[in-house]
Amino acid sequence: MDYLKQSFLKSKLVFMGENKDLGNVFNFDLLLESTKKNEWVVYTKKPFANPQQVIEYVGQYTHRVAISNHRIIKSEINKVHFKYRDYADGNKIKIMILDAIEFMRRFLLHVLPSGFVRIRHFGILANRPKKEKLAISRKILNAIEIISTVLESLSWKEMLYKFTGIDINICPKCKKGKLIIIESIQSCINTS
């Protein structure tokens, strides 16, 4: 509240429309006083353990369809049978039967309209100011020297290992065998 008051006194706050009256010192002080009547409780959750957990969590919402194929039990001419989780009944998995038209209606509610995207970048990753923002970020983080000296000397395989811990030369199944390229076969498939 002190920071808000300081910003107000330095004329850093702008009030418009129905909040225009808050530009008056008396009205602003009344607003601050009214907030003191409430008991403010800060609720914080334990943070994610690592970046992989964040990616998995966000990926559940950005890279899936409304219903996966394994949940659909059977489809008839006019009915669709599928599994769902009933959270109100102790997380039990149940079967729902819907008319095909109603199933399609519900499914299509999850399809984005033309021109909309599921993932949008903002801040330093937004497309429009990306070049300038990344340059500023690198300067702040002093990353220019690191990129030029360390990363440019590494091969793409070494960079992949450095940033992800994945060694593509080791067999992903047994984790012991080494990949040795004997020959590369080029595809002869014409895609046009």
DOLUMVO-755412 format. One record per residue (C-alpha): residue in one letter; x, y, z. Coordinates in steps of 0.1 Angstrom, whole numbers, plus 2048, in hexadecimal, padded with zeros to 3 digits. Layout:
<rs>
("A"; (X; Y; Z))
...
</rs>
This chain:
<rs>
("M"; (800; 800; 800))
("D"; (81E; 817; 807))
("Y"; (82B; 812; 7E4))
("L"; (808; 81A; 7D5))
("K"; (807; 83A; 7EA))
("Q"; (82A; 844; 7DF))
("S"; (821; 83E; 7BA))
("F"; (802; 853; 7BF))
("L"; (815; 870; 7CF))
("K"; (82E; 86F; 7B2))
("S"; (811; 870; 799))
("K"; (81A; 84E; 78A))
("L"; (7F7; 841; 78D))
("V"; (7DD; 84A; 772))
("F"; (7B8; 846; 779))
("M"; (79E; 847; 75D))
("G"; (779; 840; 757))
("E"; (766; 836; 776))
("N"; (786; 837; 78B))
("K"; (78E; 85B; 782))
("D"; (783; 867; 7A5))
("L"; (7A0; 853; 7B4))
("G"; (7B8; 86E; 7A6))
("N"; (7AC; 883; 7C3))
("V"; (7C3; 87F; 7E2))
("F"; (7A5; 87C; 7FA))
("N"; (794; 861; 7E5))
("F"; (7B5; 84E; 7E0))
("D"; (7BB; 84E; 806))
("L"; (798; 841; 80C))
("L"; (79F; 824; 7F4))
("L"; (7BF; 81B; 806))
("E"; (7AE; 81D; 828))
("S"; (792; 806; 81C))
("T"; (7AC; 7EB; 813))
("K"; (7B9; 7EB; 836))
("K"; (798; 7DD; 842))
("N"; (79E; 7BD; 830))
("E"; (7B6; 7A2; 83D))
("W"; (7CE; 79B; 821))
("V"; (7DB; 777; 820))
("V"; (7F7; 76E; 808))
("Y"; (7F3; 74B; 7FA))
("T"; (812; 73D; 7E9))
("K"; (816; 71B; 7DA))
("K"; (835; 706; 7D9))
("P"; (846; 70E; 7B8))
("F"; (84C; 6F4; 79D))
("A"; (86A; 6DD; 7A4))
("N"; (87B; 6E4; 782))
("P"; (875; 6F2; 75F))
("Q"; (86B; 6CF; 752))
("Q"; (84D; 6CF; 76A))
("V"; (842; 6F1; 75D))
("I"; (844; 6E5; 739))
("E"; (830; 6C6; 741))
("Y"; (815; 6DA; 754))
("V"; (812; 6F4; 738))
("G"; (813; 6DA; 71D))
("Q"; (7F4; 6C9; 72B))
("Y"; (7E1; 6E8; 721))
("T"; (7F2; 6F3; 701))
("H"; (7F9; 6D2; 6EF))
("R"; (7DB; 6BD; 6F2))
("V"; (7B9; 6B9; 6E3))
("A"; (797; 6BB; 6F5))
("I"; (796; 695; 6F9))
("S"; (7B0; 67B; 6F1))
("N"; (7A8; 65C; 6DD))
("H"; (7AF; 644; 6FA))
("R"; (791; 653; 70D))
("I"; (778; 64C; 6F1))
("I"; (76B; 629; 6F8))
("K"; (754; 625; 6DA))
("S"; (740; 639; 6C1))
("E"; (71F; 62F; 6B2))
("I"; (70B; 640; 697))
("N"; (6FA; 658; 6B0))
("K"; (70D; 653; 6D0))
("V"; (731; 657; 6DD))
("H"; (73D; 645; 6FD))
("F"; (75B; 653; 70F))
("K"; (76D; 652; 730))
("Y"; (76E; 671; 747))
("R"; (77A; 678; 76A))
("D"; (75F; 682; 783))
("Y"; (770; 698; 79C))
("A"; (751; 69D; 7B0))
("D"; (74E; 678; 7B6))
("G"; (771; 671; 7C4))
("N"; (784; 673; 7A3))
("K"; (773; 654; 795))
("I"; (776; 64C; 770))
("K"; (753; 649; 761))
("I"; (744; 644; 73F))
("M"; (72F; 65F; 72E))
("I"; (719; 659; 710))
("L"; (710; 677; 6FB))
("D"; (6FD; 67C; 6DA))
("A"; (716; 680; 6BE))
("I"; (70B; 6A3; 6B7))
("E"; (70F; 6AE; 6DC))
("F"; (731; 69D; 6DD))
("M"; (73C; 6B0; 6BE))
("R"; (72E; 6D1; 6CC))
("R"; (742; 6CD; 6EC))
("F"; (761; 6C2; 6D9))
("L"; (75F; 6E0; 6C2))
("L"; (75D; 6F8; 6DF))
("H"; (783; 6F0; 6E4))
("V"; (78C; 6F8; 6C0))
("L"; (79B; 71B; 6BC))
("P"; (78C; 732; 6A3))
("S"; (7A0; 73A; 684))
("G"; (7BC; 753; 68A))
("F"; (7BF; 74A; 6B0))
("V"; (7DD; 739; 6BE))
("R"; (7E0; 724; 6DD))
("I"; (802; 731; 6E8))
("R"; (80B; 756; 6E6))
("H"; (82D; 764; 6F0))
("F"; (82F; 784; 704))
("G"; (84A; 799; 715))
("I"; (86D; 793; 708))
("L"; (860; 776; 6F3))
("A"; (845; 789; 6E1))
("N"; (84D; 78A; 6BB))
("R"; (84B; 7AF; 6B5))
("P"; (866; 7BC; 6CE))
("K"; (879; 79B; 6D0))
("K"; (89A; 7A7; 6C1))
("E"; (89C; 7C6; 6D7))
("K"; (891; 7B5; 6F7))
("L"; (8A8; 797; 6F2))
("A"; (8C5; 7AF; 6EC))
("I"; (8BD; 7C2; 70C))
("S"; (8B9; 7A1; 720))
("R"; (8DA; 794; 713))
("K"; (8EB; 7B5; 71D))
("I"; (8DC; 7B4; 73F))
("L"; (8E6; 78F; 745))
("N"; (908; 795; 736))
("A"; (901; 778; 71F))
("I"; (912; 786; 700))
("E"; (935; 77B; 70B))
("I"; (928; 759; 716))
("I"; (917; 752; 6F4))
("S"; (935; 75D; 6DF))
("T"; (94F; 74B; 6F3))
("V"; (93E; 72B; 700))
("L"; (921; 722; 6EA))
("E"; (931; 72A; 6C8))
("S"; (94D; 711; 6D0))
("L"; (934; 6F5; 6D7))
("S"; (925; 6DE; 6BD))
("W"; (8FF; 6DA; 6BC))
("K"; (902; 6B8; 6CD))
("E"; (917; 6C8; 6E9))
("M"; (8FE; 6E4; 6ED))
("L"; (8E1; 6CC; 6EF))
("Y"; (8F3; 6B8; 70A))
("K"; (8FD; 6D8; 71D))
("F"; (8D9; 6E7; 71E))
("T"; (8C4; 6C7; 720))
("G"; (8DA; 6AC; 72D))
("I"; (8D1; 696; 70F))
("D"; (8EE; 685; 6FE))
("I"; (8E3; 67A; 6DC))
("N"; (901; 663; 6D8))
("I"; (8F4; 64C; 6F3))
("C"; (8D8; 633; 6ED))
("P"; (8B8; 640; 6FD))
("K"; (8AD; 61D; 706))
("C"; (8CC; 60C; 717))
("K"; (8DE; 62D; 71F))
("K"; (8FF; 61B; 717))
("G"; (903; 615; 6F2))
("K"; (913; 630; 6DC))
("L"; (904; 63C; 6BB))
("I"; (91C; 638; 69E))
("I"; (910; 646; 67D))
("I"; (919; 62D; 662))
("E"; (906; 63C; 645))
("S"; (8EB; 657; 63F))
("I"; (8CF; 64E; 628))
("Q"; (8BE; 66B; 617))
("S"; (899; 669; 610))
("C"; (88E; 666; 5EC))
("I"; (86A; 66F; 5F4))
("N"; (85D; 68C; 5DF))
("T"; (847; 6A2; 5F5))
("S"; (839; 6B8; 5D9))
</rs>
